Amino acid sequence: MKSPKYVVEEMCQIADNWPFITHLYIVDDVLTFWPEHIIEICDRMDAEGLKFTFESSTRANLVNDKLIARLAHSGLIRLSFGLETIDPKMRVTMGKKIPIEAYPVANRICTQNGVEAMNSLMIGLPGETKETIQATLEWVAAQRDIKQANLAIAIPYPGTEFHEMAVSGQHGIELLSQDFSEYLRYGNAVTNVGDLTAQDLIDEQNRG
């Protein structure tokens, strides 16, 4: 993990060498896992007079009003949470331990502090049906604090538990291709899941 000092030094180099860049995407799946780390980055950004806006990702149960207000003060404008699905059985299968109730709270905290809340969704997970997809879409549509949502198709990357399920046919998953060039999150699918064909997943993604 890069130190706050090193991160801000890189930001200063960007500001000096490419002054037309005003927005940064911080590639960190859990930006707020260590609050003191990102707060120190923001403190150093302020001390250097950096005026970047920025965005990143974190978990819905790792935000609070004070923290998001602090990050927004230094330029945070968008924060993404990995919701994936609201189906409880599927969330257990994929090891999602964050309670659904945490997402509306996190989304509302973002809205109250002028930060866009993004929720990432995923279809084609073990146990997926048209009904579970519809339930997730309806839940998201009812959450007015969600400002953006993306809908990806699950990919069984080698080395993952999902890949092992697909290869062995667990949970009704059928792997259709070993060609990595077809492993795309959008517009293509390489699995059948239960009664859902790969084309069904593509159609449901487009509908969503």
Secondary structure, DSSP 8 states (H G I E B T S, - for coil): ---HHHHHHHHHHHHHH-TT--EEE---TTTTSSHHHHHHHHHHHHHHT---EEEEEE-GGG--HHHHHHHHHTTEEEEEEEEE---HHHHHHTT--S-TTHHHHHHHHHHHTT-EEEEEEEES-TT--HHHHHHHHHHHHH-TTEEEEEEEE----TTSHHHHHHHHTGGGEEE----GGG--SSS---EEETTB-HHHHHHHHHH-
